[in-house]
Amino acid sequence: MQSIKEYFTKMFVFSASATRKQFWIPYFAVIVITVALAYATGSTEYLRTGKFNLLLTGQSMIFGIYLIVAWIANFTIRARRLHDTNRSNWWIFIVLVPLIGGVWLLILFLLPSKADTRWPKNQSEVQ
C-alpha cells in the first residue's frame, strides 16, 4: 500500500528514484483500479478501443480526471525508475523508436538498481 500511496502523492517529484518494487506494484495496481473504475463509471468503451469519448456526464468526467491524474503519476514514476538505474528521464522517449522502443524501455525498467546515482534520494525520502 505504501508504494501505491507514493505513486499518487509523489506524482510531481522528478528529483528522486524509485526501486523496482516501488514501480511495479503501483503499475499493476493502477491497471486494476482503471478497469474497476471504467466499469463503475460505465466507461468501458475506453478499455475496448483506447478512445475516450468526452461526454459531459458526472461519471465520465470522474473517469477522465482519474485518467489525467494516473497519466501524470505514471509519467513521473517512469522517470524515477529510470533515475534508479542512473539514466535521465529523457530515456522515456525511447518508446518513440518503432518496433524496439517499447521493448527497450521495458528492459530499462527491469534493470536492477544502481548505487551512487545522480539521484541519491529515494521517493520515500522526499517530502
Salt bridges, closest charged atoms under 4 A:
ASP84 OD2 - ARG81 NH1 2.65
